[in-house]
Amino acid sequence: MAGSKGPWLKPVDLTLEISNKLPSFPGSPRPQFISWADRKTDGYNLEMLFLSSHTGTHLDAPYHFVQKGLKIDRIPLSRLMTKAFLCKTSKGSGGQITRQDIQAFKEEVGTLPPNSSVIFKTGWSRNVKRRDYFTRNPGLSPGAARQLARMGPVLVGIDSPSIDPGTDAAFTSHHVLLGSNILVLENLCNLDRIKDASFRLIVMPLKLKGATGSPVRALAV
């Protein structure tokens, strides 16, 4: 804008691209883009979308696992714009983020300020086309999830398809975090482009009435 002062902030896109080639959680449909109108016949181009509310980079509302939990359209905007703290942890296939990892992170960052998020960088997002992407992904151990919940973040994110390890069919960490009214952000990417220990996180889900979650555009500033 003409006359404005100060540097512009360049955002980093943390969002996977949604297409009919994007792998989906086992049992969920792949995204489909269905041509509905074209410019030659109708004067405009239009497509219908068929996809899960948990497609690609997405946000889990507490209602996903908690019957009386907060639904996606009722999440206050303030909880979608937070100061985020990056926790770098190298976890390979089937790895678990442990209580010891959370304790070390806590000693590093201290007490979280109000309205903060914790984002885990495991590097797993580079494996999005692997057949075991959804079954061998790293995630939080139950003890780590409980330790993290006690730190009081409003949102926890990860660059894997689930906050739970792919081997945890009970979704234990989902129950712990969502049961504590902590939002869960999954399938992030490009976390390697974030060089600072903390950053401004913006997460924009669709305002889907009564839904358990939504695809999002997630940005780091």
NORRAUR-V989844 format. One line per field, one symbol per residue. ss: DSSP state (h for helix, s for strand, l for the rest). phi: phi as a letter, one per 20 degrees, with the letter a starting at -180 (. if undefined). psi: psi as a letter, one per 20 degrees, with the letter a starting at -180 (. if undefined). A space follows every 50 residues. Layout:
ss->???
phi->???
psi->???
This chain:
ss->lllllllllllsslsllllllllllllllllsssssslhhhhlllsssss lllllllssslhhhlllllllhhhllhhhhsssssssslllllllsslhh hhhhhhhhhllllllssssssllhhhhlllllllllllsslhhhhhhhhh hlllsssslllllslllllllhhhhhhhhlllsssslsllhhhllllsss ssssslllllllssssssssl
phi->.fnfdnffeefdfddffebfdffdggnefffcddfdbcffednbdbcedc affdelfbdeegggcdgdffegfdffgfedcceddedebecegmfcfeff ffffffffemfffgldccdeddnfffegeffegedcffaffgffffffgf fnfebccbecfbfeggeefelgfgfffffemdfcdcmfbmffeeeefcae dccdefeefmeeaagcddcdc
psi->ppiqqqqqpoqppkpqpprjipqqppiqqqqpoophqqhggiirpqqqpo rqikpborppqhihiohkrprhijpqhhiiorpqppopoopbpjqpprhh ghgggghgibpprqlqqpppoijhhijhjqhjhiijqqapqghggggghh ikqiqprqlriqiqqiiniilghgggghijkpqpprkrrkiiioiqhqrp pponrqmopjqiaqqropqp.
